């Protein structure tokens, strides 16, 4: 399979795009009215039911001031929301939301819980595994589209999961994304949003008799790796246990 991935839906852009999301490049952390936090990354995980959020184009979810915060462009797309970020103000359907700028990083975050509520979804928190799980809602946008595509996978691994990404290499459109679990793993699939399309690689990658899916699986190891598009807006993982 190498560095190739399959494009599942060319209509993704129409179904799940951020209508009017205006994320300004190079937002300064000292903008008037912004909340400035010297946030330190902590090992946290966000799940969308069976799918683990393992990659983001800007910054991964993290705890800030005791709350789970997420990057608004990625989170709004995953939740199926139409969001607008203008300077220091984030709004969804005219509803204002708080934002936090990460000092010296020019990166912006917003609390996950109120964002999910606007999408008709709920967030639960497991302090032991440091995992926030988003569930509920309806429709066919964002993470729900990816979940609908999967059907009902068996033996989903839902324990603690760490992720890492290799450094990008010049000229390569993909980077290696790795997950590390606490139990032997069987299969791994990555779903990612890139250029308006949903891309898939791994166990759930579509196959034909002329082009079979030859990926061997995780082989019962605690770590498993696959390539993902380096410019993906977000990456979700479906991981199953041995």
N, C-alpha and C positions, 0 to 999 in steps of 0.2 A: 504494500500500500504506500510505503514511503511517505512523502510529504503531501500527498494528495488528500482532498476532502470532498465530500459530496454536497452539492447544493440541493436542498430539499424543496424549497419554495421560492420561486422567483417573484411571487406576489407578496412576500413578507413586507416589503416596504409600504405597500398599500394598506396592509392589515395592522401593522404594529408600529408605524413610524411615530416619531414625536412631532406632532403638528405644531410648528411654531416654537420649538425649543431653540432659544438663542443663547448658547453658551459662549461667553466672550473669552477668547484666548488671552492668557496672561492677566487674569484678574489679580489685582494687588491686594495683599492681605491687610493693607492699611486703609482700604476704602472707607469712607465715612459711613457709619451705621452698621458696619459688619462686625460680627462677633469674632474676635481673634483668639485662637487657642493654639498653644504649643502642644498639640496632640502627639502622643507617643503611640506608634502602632502596637497593638496587642493581638495575640492569637485568638481571633473570633471567626465564626463561620455563619453565613446566612444560607438557609435552605429554602427552597420553594417546593414544599412537600417532598417528593423523592429526589429532587434535583439540588445539587450543591453549587453555590455560586463560587467559582474558582478563578475567574479572570475578569478584569475591568480595564477599559482603555485609559482611565485617568488614575483612580486610586481605589483600593479595595475597601469594603466596609470595615469600620473599626469603632471602638468605644471612645466617645468623647463626653466628658463630664457625666459619666455614669449612664449614658444613653447610646444605643446602637445608631450610628450614623452611616449614611450611604451616599455615593456620588449621584447627584440628581439626574444627569443625562442617562446613565445606565439604569438606575432604579426606576425612573419614569417609564422607560421603554419596556423593562421587564414587567412592570405592574400594569401596563396598558394605559398609561395616563398621558394626557396632553399637557405638558409643563412649559413654562416660560421662565427663564432666568435672565433678568435684566439688571446688570450691576450687582447690587446687594440684595435684590428682591427676587424671591422665587414664588411663583403662583401656579395654582392648578384650578382652572375654571374660575379664575378671579379670587380664589381662596389663598391668602398669603401664608407662606410657611417660613420658618426660621432657616437660616443658613449659617454655617461655620466655615471660616477659612483656616486652612492649616498654615501656620506661620512659616514663612520662607519657602513655601512649596508652590504657591499659587494654585492651590487645589481647594475645591469647595465641597462641602458635605451638608446633608440635611438629615434630620431625625427620620428613622424608618417608620416608626409606628403611625404618626399622623399621615404620612404619605400612603401607607397601606390602607388606612381607614378610608381615605378618599377613593381608593380603588375597590372598596367593599370587601377588603381582605383583613385578616387578623394576623397578629404577630405574637408568638409565644417564645419564652426565653428559658433555656436550660442552663443554669449557672454551672452545673457540674461539667458539662462539655463545652460551655461557652458558645452555645449555638442558638441563633434566632431562627425560628421556622415560620415562614409565611404560608398561609393556607386560606382556603375559601375563595369567594368571588366567582365570577362567571365570565363568559366570553371566550374569544379565541386569539387574544393578543398576548405578546410577551411570553412569560414562562408557561402560561396555560397552553399555548400553541405547542410548545415543545413537549409538554407533558401529554397532551392529547395524541401527539405523534407516536409516543412510546407505547401506548396501550397500558397493560398491567404487568410490569416487569416483576420477576420473582426474586426473592432473596436480596432485596435492596439493602446495601450497607448504610446504616444510619448512625454509626458510632463516630467518635472523634476523627476528624479528617484534616490533615495539613496539606497545603499546596505550595508549589514553588514553580518558577518559570526560568528556563535557561536564558542566557543573554542572547539577544537577536544577533544574527550574522548577516553581514552585508550581502545583499542580493537574494536572500532567502525570504519568501513570503510567509513562512511559518516559523514558530518557535516551539520547543519541547515543553509541554506542561506536565508536571508530575504530581500525583496524589500519594499520600502516605497514610495508611490506616493502621488500626491496632488489631486487625484480624486478617487472615488470608483472603485475598481478593480473587474473584473469578473473571469478571468482565468490566470494561470501562468504555463509556461513550462520552464524547464531548459535543455539545451543541453550542454554536456561537453565532452571533449576529454580526454580519460583515457586509457592508455596501448594500444594505437593504434586503439581504437574503439570509436564510437560516442555513448554516453549514453543519455537517455532521461527520464525525470520524470515529472509528472504533467498532465495537460490537454491533451497534445499531445502524452502521453505515449500509445503505441500500446496495444490493448485489444482484447480478444477473448471471445466467449460466455461462455467458461469455466473459464476464468480469466478476468472478466470485470474490467475496470478502475473505481474504486470507489472513486477517489479523488473528494471531494465536491466542489472545486473551492475556490475563495477568499471571496465569500459572500458579496461583496459590501464594504469590509473594505479597509482602506488605506494601510494596511500592509498585506503581504502574504509571507508564508514561505514553503520551501520544502527542503528535504535532497539532497546533492550533494556529489559525491566522494571526499574525503578529499585530494586525491593526483592528482586531475584533473589538466591537463596542463592549460586549460581555461574553463570558464563557460559562456554561453550566455543565456539570458532570453528573452522569448516572453511573453509580458504582454498585456492583453486586458482590456479595460475599461467596466464598468457596463453599 
